Amino acid sequence: MRLTKQTNYAVRMLMYCAANKDQLSRIPEIAKAYGVSELFLFKILQPLNKAGLIETVRGRNGGVRLGRAADKITLFDVVRVTEDSFAMAECFEDDGDVDCPLIDSCGLNAALRKALNAFFDVLTQYTIDDLVKARPSINMLLGIDDLAPRRTVAAPAA
């Protein structure tokens, strides 16, 4: 299984916000840190906001922050929001357009479903907080320490 760029950068955006936890993060800063377009990050922001993983604050001093504590956002939460399909083979798809006579009794289908569930189980074991804590120098690597002091914000409720 290969995750999309959208999922990859959604996780990165959440990591940035977690590392910058005492301040609002701005999309242009996040885009610069990762070398991607602001437009791409704004596209990713919508499903994250809708799912409550990120909150947006409007206005001149606005920005984004985590929608809940970093240790309460699992990788599975992000993948579930950002991936369109988990079909590992055509027989996983629900469109009824499969020509295989073994569709209801296939060992491959059962094995792939078991593998996919194991993948999901592992993703539930890791949080955004785990990813940020694994890199003590993350703020320096993302250029967060270099940002001018800004208005701090209250952290989201746990």
C-alpha positions in Angstrom: 0.0 0.0 0.0 1.3 3.5 -0.8 -0.1 6.5 1.0 -0.7 9.7 -1.0 1.2 12.9 -0.8 -1.9 14.4 0.8 -1.5 12.0 3.8 2.2 12.5 4.0 1.9 16.3 4.2 -1.2 16.1 6.5 1.0 14.3 9.0 3.8 16.8 8.5 1.4 19.7 9.0 0.2 18.2 12.2 3.7 17.6 13.3 4.6 21.2 12.6 1.6 22.4 14.7 2.6 20.0 17.5 6.2 21.3 17.5 4.9 24.9 17.5 2.3 24.1 20.2 2.4 27.4 22.0 1.7 29.5 19.0 -0.5 29.6 16.0 1.1 28.2 12.9 0.7 29.9 9.5 0.4 28.0 6.3 3.1 30.0 4.5 5.5 29.1 7.3 4.6 25.4 7.1 4.8 25.4 3.3 8.3 27.0 3.5 9.5 24.5 6.1 8.5 21.5 3.9 9.1 23.1 0.5 5.6 22.6 -0.8 3.0 25.1 -2.1 0.6 26.9 0.1 -2.3 26.0 -2.2 -1.5 22.3 -1.6 -1.5 22.7 2.2 -4.8 24.7 2.1 -6.3 21.8 0.2 -5.2 19.4 2.9 -6.3 21.7 5.6 -10.0 21.3 4.8 -10.5 17.6 5.6 -8.3 18.0 8.7 -10.4 20.9 9.9 -13.6 19.1 9.2 -12.4 16.0 11.2 -11.4 18.2 14.1 -7.7 17.4 13.8 -6.8 21.1 13.1 -8.5 24.3 14.1 -8.3 27.5 12.1 -8.3 30.9 13.7 -9.3 33.7 11.3 -8.1 37.3 11.2 -4.9 39.2 10.9 -3.2 37.3 13.7 -4.8 34.0 12.7 -3.4 30.7 11.8 -3.9 27.0 12.5 -3.3 24.8 15.6 -4.1 21.2 16.6 -7.8 20.5 17.1 -6.9 18.3 20.0 -3.8 17.3 22.0 -1.0 15.8 19.8 -1.1 12.6 22.0 -4.8 12.2 21.1 -4.3 12.2 17.3 -3.2 8.9 15.9 -1.7 8.2 12.5 -4.8 6.2 11.8 -7.0 9.3 12.4 -5.0 11.1 9.7 -5.0 8.3 7.2 -8.7 7.7 7.6 -9.4 11.4 6.8 -6.9 11.8 3.9 -7.0 8.5 2.0 -9.9 7.9 -0.5 -9.6 4.2 -0.8 -8.0 1.3 0.9 -8.7 -1.2 -1.9 -5.6 -3.4 -2.2 -7.1 -5.4 -5.0 -10.1 -4.8 -7.3 -12.1 -7.3 -5.3 -12.0 -4.9 -2.3 -13.9 -2.3 -4.3 -17.7 -2.1 -3.8 -18.6 -1.2 -7.4 -19.8 -4.7 -8.2 -17.7 -4.7 -11.4 -15.5 -7.7 -10.4 -15.3 -10.6 -12.8 -13.6 -13.1 -10.4 -15.6 -16.3 -9.7 -13.9 -16.6 -6.3 -15.0 -13.2 -5.0 -16.8 -14.6 -2.0 -14.4 -17.4 -1.1 -11.0 -16.1 -2.0 -8.0 -16.7 0.2 -6.2 -13.8 -1.3 -9.0 -11.4 -0.3 -9.0 -12.7 3.3 -5.2 -12.4 3.5 -5.1 -8.8 2.1 -8.0 -7.8 4.5 -6.0 -9.2 7.4 -2.9 -7.4 6.3 -4.8 -4.1 5.9 -6.3 -4.5 9.4 -2.8 -5.1 10.8 -1.6 -1.9 9.1 -4.4 0.0 10.7 -3.7 -1.5 14.1 -0.1 -0.3 13.9 -1.2 3.2 12.9 -3.4 3.4 15.9 -0.4 2.8 18.1 1.4 6.0 17.0 0.4 9.6 17.7 1.5 12.9 16.3 3.2 13.5 19.7 5.2 10.3 19.3 6.5 11.5 16.0 7.5 14.9 17.3 9.1 13.5 20.5 11.2 11.1 18.4 13.0 14.2 16.9 14.2 16.4 19.8 15.6 18.9 17.2 12.4 19.1 15.2 11.9 22.8 15.9 15.3 23.7 14.6 14.9 21.4 11.6 11.6 23.1 10.7 12.9 26.6 11.4 10.3 27.2 14.2 12.9 28.5 16.7 13.8 31.2 14.1 10.2 32.6 14.0 9.6 36.0 15.5 7.7 35.8 18.9 4.0 35.9 18.3 0.9 35.9 20.4 0.6 32.6 22.2 -2.6 30.6 22.2 -4.3 28.2 24.6 -3.8 24.6 23.8 -6.8 22.6 22.7 -8.6 20.7 25.3 -7.4 17.1 25.8 
